[in-house]
Structure formats: structure tokens, C-alpha cells
């Protein structure tokens, strides 16, 4: 009885039409244990201590692409005693631990120094016995649908769950004739190259949208202010206050109210998916928010310091924590104008100039914020500039959403391509190809005929002097 569900069950990847068991003619099914040595103990040929080998940590495997960076090399004698996984050219690596498995850290090993490597113990290593091409196996395992089923069989503690070896060994995959495997791999890799070229163009497009959005915001305030504009400091343009510090005694109390913190405030957006509560008894209105208040991050990574958003009443009756600074504008300044000024200061690095750095986190004190310049035009001009900027930013948001939609379509296209490949519909079949069943019978005959490894009997330990057994 198999330990795991077949990845081809229920219309999943690998189910086709025609042939035996729903497979195309000439195809067969086999478990990974039949097709590969799983986690072989070492190399086909042990290197000398002075030989150099590659070192491949988990980070060297690029998620979802089947590529690895094998450029790091070490002398074998310096590393061979460490607890590392051994693998060699043309092995397939399968990350077994969350979230690496879920992200698709799966690769065919190539480009190794000396053809051998040591790497993370969180890899399963699959070494083909000749009936499956490593590239074919890699692309099959890279399918999201295959990894979703594998995830259901993971064991261990949350955050450290792993795909067990017995499940992986029991996984059945569809096996075409070897020549057809080669044709499938060639076609898949050609199509993936085209998809990746499109994804590169999309990434460039998304970067350009971000650059455009920042350019629009940074152009709000000209280098030379018009003569009819006023130039004040932030402290003169409105009130500046820090929120309330958290304390264990305020986790419960008679006046519980939601409060916002750094994790809630993004640029021009307040995320209310995870809002905490705290007791605000005896604080009057000091920490309560009003619609139109602008909140800025007091502590952040330097380039995001002072990230601002307007409180628009959600969540209702909210207060704020001391990781945020509240700016409440004077009556002749609109909140939307203040938001634009602060977004400009963030993107131009103006806030960063007033920061102090502690353990890689930049801090902007309320006192320093008050001294930063705050230019503003008459209120009707503020409203017109905000309107024009909003139109341009809305256009940027629309283009960004369209590009992201195309990117999601690219992900679906990959899934469709692989599904088509492993159901036999991507490349033509050749009746002259040797059926996979014949090839698998040869492999089973060779590997099935091997005698199990015999354990060497332990020699009896010598009896310590003075403890010899006395005759009865």
C-alpha cells in the first residue's frame, strides 16, 4: 500500500487520455523510488581532501525556476566532516522544509565545481537510475499542483514541517519514453524562456510605474517657491504629537479602544486587517484620532521613514501608539496637501536627513519633524494641485493593476504549459519510441536484483580484566 496519494489522482497533473490507465500510448506510471535513488549516501566517486567542490545552501536555489548558484567552492577536506547533504551533477534537489518546498526550491544540479557539492540537509536528493531525465523530473516537481499535494503530507512542528522521504518515494509520476521526455523538456524550456522574457518586460514596466509615481509626488513642490506661497515649518503648519506608549497594565480596562501602529500605516494607506486594542482610560482626547489627521511612521527603515497616511475614520474611534506621529493641520491647510508634502519629503530623503539610526532602524522625533519646512499655497491652489496629482496617481495605479494582472496570467500560463506537457499534449509522439514500460522493466530488473545491504556482525567486546565469568 502506498504511503501518499498519487499526484495524478482526481484529474491532477499527469492525467491524460488514451493508453493504459488514462496515459498516452507508450507511457507508464512509476514511483520516484523506482525511478531514483533517494538521498544516496554520497558521490559516485569520492573526491580527495585537496579537491574543490561546490557549496550549495538553500539560498543558492532560486525559487520556482530550477536554477542554482553553484559558484561557491570549498576544499573538500575542510568541509567533509560537517553535517551536509552530498549530491552531484544531474541530481535533482527537492527542498523538503516549509516554506522552501512551497516556494518551489527545486533544481537540477549542474555547473558544480568538480561535479560534486555539499549543501543544506533540508534537501531531498533524487538521483535518476536512467529511466527518467533529471530535467523532466525537475519540471514535474516544480508544478504547483504537485507541491500542494506534498504539503498535505508534511509532518513536524508548525514552521518546521517537512516532506517525509517515504511520501516522496511513493509519489507516482507519468513516465513517457525517453526520446519523448527529451522532446517535452526541450519544448517546455523553450516556452519558459519566452515566458521569462515577458516577465522581465513586465518587471521593467512595474519599476517604471513606481518611478513615475515618485516623480509626480516629488514635482509637487518646485525648487523655487512661487512668491504667493508661504513657507512655514511643520510645527507652524499644525500640531505634532506622539501616540501613547504600550504597557502591560493597559491590555485590559474600562475604555478599550482600537489603536494604530507602524504595522498599520503605509504610504497613503491604512491597513486595518490587524488592529490591536488598549485601555485609554484617563487620557481624555489626547491620543484620539480625528478624520483628516495625518499619521507618520516614527521608526522605519531609512528610506521609508515618515511614511504617511490620512486617518479617514476606519477603524472608528481609533487612537494611536507612540511609534506614530500625528500631524493635525491648521484650518487653512487641507489634509490631502499635507499628505503630499510628507510623501515628497519621504521620497526625496528629507526625513532621512533628520533621522537618528539605532540598530538599522531610523527614527524621526516629533521635535525634529516640527522643524522641517512645510511650504503651502493658498487653499484653492492646494485643492487644484491635489486634484491633478490624484488623477496622475490614479492612472499609475490603473496601469500597475493591469501589469500585475498580466503577471498573474503569466503564472497561470506556466501552470497550463506544465499540465499540457505532462498529459502528453505538448509534443507529438513517435510510435517508434521504445515504450516506457519496457525501459522501466529493465531498470526494475537491475535495481530489484540487487541484494539488500548486509550489516556486518559486531565483534564481541573483550571482557575487562578481573570481570571474567567464573565457572559454576
N, C-alpha and C positions, 0 to 999 in steps of 0.2 A: 504494500500500500504506500502511495506517495505521500510525502510529508507536506507538500504545498499544492495549491491549486495550479493547474496548467495556465500559463499566460495566454493560451489560445482559447480558453473556455468562454462561453457566453458571448461569442462574437467579438472577442478582443483581438489584439494583434496576432497575425499569423494564420487567421482562419480564411481559407479561400474556397474555391469551388472546383469540383472535378477531382478525380483521383481518389485514393483511399483516405477515408476519414475527413473529407472536405478539403484535402490538399490538392494542388495541381498535380498532374501526371508526372511521375518521376521523383516527387518529393516524399519525404518521410519525416516522422517526428522522432526526436531523441532527447534524452535529458542531458543537462550540462555535465553530469557525472560520466555519461557515456562518451561525450564529445571532448572532454578536457580533463587534465589533471588539475584538481582544485587545491590551491595552496601547496604546491610542491615544496619540498623542504629546502631546496637550494637551486644551484645552477646546473646545467648540463655539464659544464666544465668549471671546476673551482679555480678562481684566479689566485695568483701568487700574492703574497703580502705587499710586494712593491708595485703591483699593478694598480692603475687608477680605475675607479668605477664611478658611475653617476650616483648622486644622492637626490632622491625624489620625495620630498614631503608632500602632504596633502595639498598645500597651497600651490604646488607646481602643476597640478591638474586643473585645466580650465573647464569650468562647469559647462556642460551641455554641448561641447564641441568635439570631444575625443582627442584633444591636443594636450601634450605635456611639455614642460620645460625641463629638459634633462641636462642642462648645461653645467650645473654644479657638480664638480668632481672632487673626489677624496681618494686618498690612498687606502686600499682595501685593508691593509694591516692595522690602520688607525681606527677602523670603524667596525671590523668584522665581529668583535665581541659584543657590540651593542645589540639591544633587542630591537631589530629592524626586520622588515619583510624583504626577502630576496626575490628578485624577478629579473627577467632577461628579455632581449629583443623579441618582439612579436607576441609576448604575453599580453593578456588583457587585464587591466586593473579595474576593480569594481569597488568603489567606496561603500563600506558597509554601515557607517555610523551616521545618525542624523546630525545636522541637516545635509551633510555632504552627499549622501545617497539620493536624497530628494532633489537636490540641485543638479544631479547628473554628472558627478565627478567620476566619469568612466572613460577609459582611454586605451587605445592600442599602444603598447610600448614600442617606441622607436627613437633612434638618434642617441642611444646610450653610449657613454664612454666605455670602450672595450666591450660593448654589447651586454653589459650587466649593470645592475643597480641595487641599492638598498633604499628602502623607503618606509613610509608610515605603516605601522602594524594595523591600521584601520582599513587596509586594502585586503579584499579577497583577490587572489591571483589565479587566473584561468589560463592554462597552457594547452593549446589545441593538440589533439592526438592525430590530426591530419584530415579529419572529415569535415571540419568547418574552418573557413578562413577567419583569422582574427578580426579583420575589418568587418566582415559580415556579423560576427558575434557582437562586436562593439556597437555597431549601429542598431542591432536588435535591442540590446540592453539600454541604449540611450532613449528608447521610446518612453514617453511619459506614462503611457498606459501600463507598461511592464513594471515600472518603478512604483506605481500606485499599488499594484497588487503585492509587490515585495514589501511595501511599507506596512501592509496589513499583517505581515508575518514577523515583523521586527519584535525583538524582545529586549528587556533591560529597563533601567530606570528612565524616567522622562528626561529628555535632553541628551541621554547617552544610550539610546536604543540602537540596536544593530541588526542587520540582516544575518540570520544564522547560516552557517555553512550548510547544514542539512537541507534547508529550504532551497538555497541556490543550486545545490547539486540535483535536487529533484525537479527543478524547473524545466519543463518541456519546451522546445523551440522547433519551428518548422525548418527542415533542412533540405534545400534544393541540391541537385547535382553540383559538383564543384565548379564546372565551367559556368553554370548559371549563377552560382554565388559570385563569381568574378564579374559577370555582366551586371548583376544587381549592384554590387559595390561601386563599380565604375559609374553607372548611371546615377546612383544616389549622391556620390561625391561631386559629380558634375552639377547636379541640380542644387546641392547645398552651397557650392561655390557661388552660384548665381544668387541664391537667397542671401548669402552673407554680403555680397556686393550691394544688394538692395538695402540691407540693414545698415551698412556703412553710410550709404547716402542718407538714410533716414536719421541716423545719429548726427550727421553733419547738419541736417535740417533742423533738428531739435536744438542743437547748440546755437544755430543762427537765430532761432526764435528767442532763446534766452538772452542773447547778445542784443537783439533788437529791443526787447522789453527793458533791459537795463539802460540802453541808450536813450529811450523815451523818458524814463524816470530821471536820468541824470541831466537831461536837457531842460527840465522844468525851470531851473533857476539859472539864468545867464551869468557868465563870469562877471560882467559889469552890470550892476543892478540899474534898472530904469530909475530916473530921478524921482518919479512919483511913488516908488516902492519905499517901504520902511525897512529898517534894519535894526532888529532887536536881538536880545538873547532869548534862549528857550525859557529861562526863568521869568523874563519880562512878558513873554507871549502867553503865558498861562501858569497854572500851578503844577508843581512837580513833587510827587510823593512816592515813597516806597511802601510796599504792602506789609502785611503782618507776618512776623516770623512764626514758623510752625513750632508747636510744643506739645509733648505727650498729654499734658493736662487739658488740652483743648480738643482732644479727639472726640469727646462727648460733652454734652452740655445743653442748656435750655434754648440756646439760639444757634442751632446748627444751620449753616448756610453754605452753598457751593462756593468754591474759590478757584480762581485761575492761577496757573503757574507756568513756568517756561515751557513745559511739555504741551501746553495748550495753545501757545501763541506762536503762529507762523507769520510769514510775510503776507499782510492783507488777508489773513485768515485765522479764525479762532476755531480750533478743533475741540468739540465738546464730547468726543467719544469716551473720554476717561477723565471725568471731573471729580475731584475729591471734595470732602466736606470738613468743616471745622467749626468749633463754637466761637462765635464773635460777641459773646455777652460783654456788656460794658464798654464797647468800642464806639458807641454812637454811630455816626455815619462815616467815620474816618477811613475805613477800608472798603466801604461800599462803592460799587461802580454805578455810573450813570451812562445812559446811552450817549455815545459820542466821545467817551473817554478813549484816549489812545494809550495802549499798553506797549511797553518796550522791554525786550529781554535785558536784564541787568547783567547776567553772566552767560557767556556763549563762547563758541569757537570764534577767534578774532574776526573772521570775515562775515560772520552773522551777528556780531554784537549790535545790540539796539534794534533787532528785528521787530518791526512794529505791526500792529493790527488795531482796528477800531472795535470796541465793545458795542454791539448793536442790540443788546438786550437778551442774548442767549448765552448761557442759561440765565433764566430770570432771577433777579435778586442776588447776583453774584458779588463776591468780594475778590480780593487779590492778595497773593503772597509776596513776601519781600524779595523773591527772585525776579520780580517785575517792577518796573517804574511806571507810574500812571502820570500822563500829561492831560490836564483838563484845560482846553484852550479858552482864552478870553472871548467875549461875545463878538468881537469883530474878526475872529479867525474861525473858519469852518474846520471841523474835524478832518474832512477829506483833504484840505490843503495841508494841515499839519501832518497827516499820514504821508503825503507826497514828499514833504520836506524831509521827514525822518527816513523814508525809503531812499531818498537821494543821499543823505548822509551815510547810510549803511553801505550803499553800493560804491560810493566814492572813497570809502575808508575814513571818513571824517570821524565817526565814532571811535574807530580803532586808534586814532591818534590820541584820544583822551582816556584810553584804557590802561589798566594795570593787569599784568598777567600773573596768574597763580596756577601752577600745575596744568599748563596748557589751556586754561580757561581764562578768557579776557573778561574783565569786569568794568562796568561803566557806572560810577557812583552818581547818585542824584545831584550832588553838589557840582560835579564836573559837567553833567548834562545841562544844568541851568546856565552855564557859562558859554555854551555853544551858540553860534549865530543862528538866528531864525529870521530870514527875510520873508516879507509877505507884501503882496499888492493889495489894493482896495478889494473889498469883499466880492463885488460883482466880477472883478477880474479873476479872483480866486476861483469862483464858480465856473467861469468860462474855461480857464486852463484845466481844471479838474475834469470838465466835460470832454474836452478834446483828448486829454491823456487817457481817460477811461475808454473812449472809442478805439484808440490805437491799441490799448492793452487788451480790450475785448477781441479785436481782430487777431492779435497774437495768440490769445487763449484758444480761439477757434481753430487757427492753423495748427497749434500744438495738439489739440484734441484730434484733429484729422490725422496728423502724423502718428500719434500714438495708436489710433485705430488701425492704420496700415501696419504698424509694428505688431499689433496683436494678430492681424491677419497673417503676418509672416510666421508667427508661432504656429498657427493652425495649419499653414501650408507645409511646414516641416513635418507635423504630425501626419498629415494626409499623405505626404510623399513616402514616409517610412511605412505607413499602413499599406499603401499600394505595393511597395517593394516586397513586403513580407507576406503578401497574399498572392504573389505570383503574377501581378497585373502590370508591373512596371517595364519588364523587358520580355522579348519573345523567347519562347522555349525552343530547344533543339532536340528532336526525337533521338538524335544520335548520341546525346549525352548519356553517360552511364547513370542509371538510376541511383538515387541516394541510398536506397535500401541495400544495394549491392556493396557500395562503399562502406556503409555502416556495419554490414556483416563482417567485412574484413577487419575493421577496427575492433569490433567486439571479439572476434576470434583471437586477435593478437593480445589485446589487453585482458580479455577474460581468461586466457590461458595462463596468465602469469600466476605463479603460486603466491599465496599470501606471505608477507614478510614474517620470517621466523624470529621469534625472540630468543636470544641467547640465554641459556640457563645460567643462573647465577652460581658462581662457585661458593661452596660453604665457607663462612668466615672461620679463620683459625681460632681455636679456643684459647683465651688468655691464660698465661701460666698460672698455675695454682687453682684453676677452676675446672680441671679435667674431671670427667664423670667417674665417680668411684664405682668399683664393681659391687654388685649386690651380693 
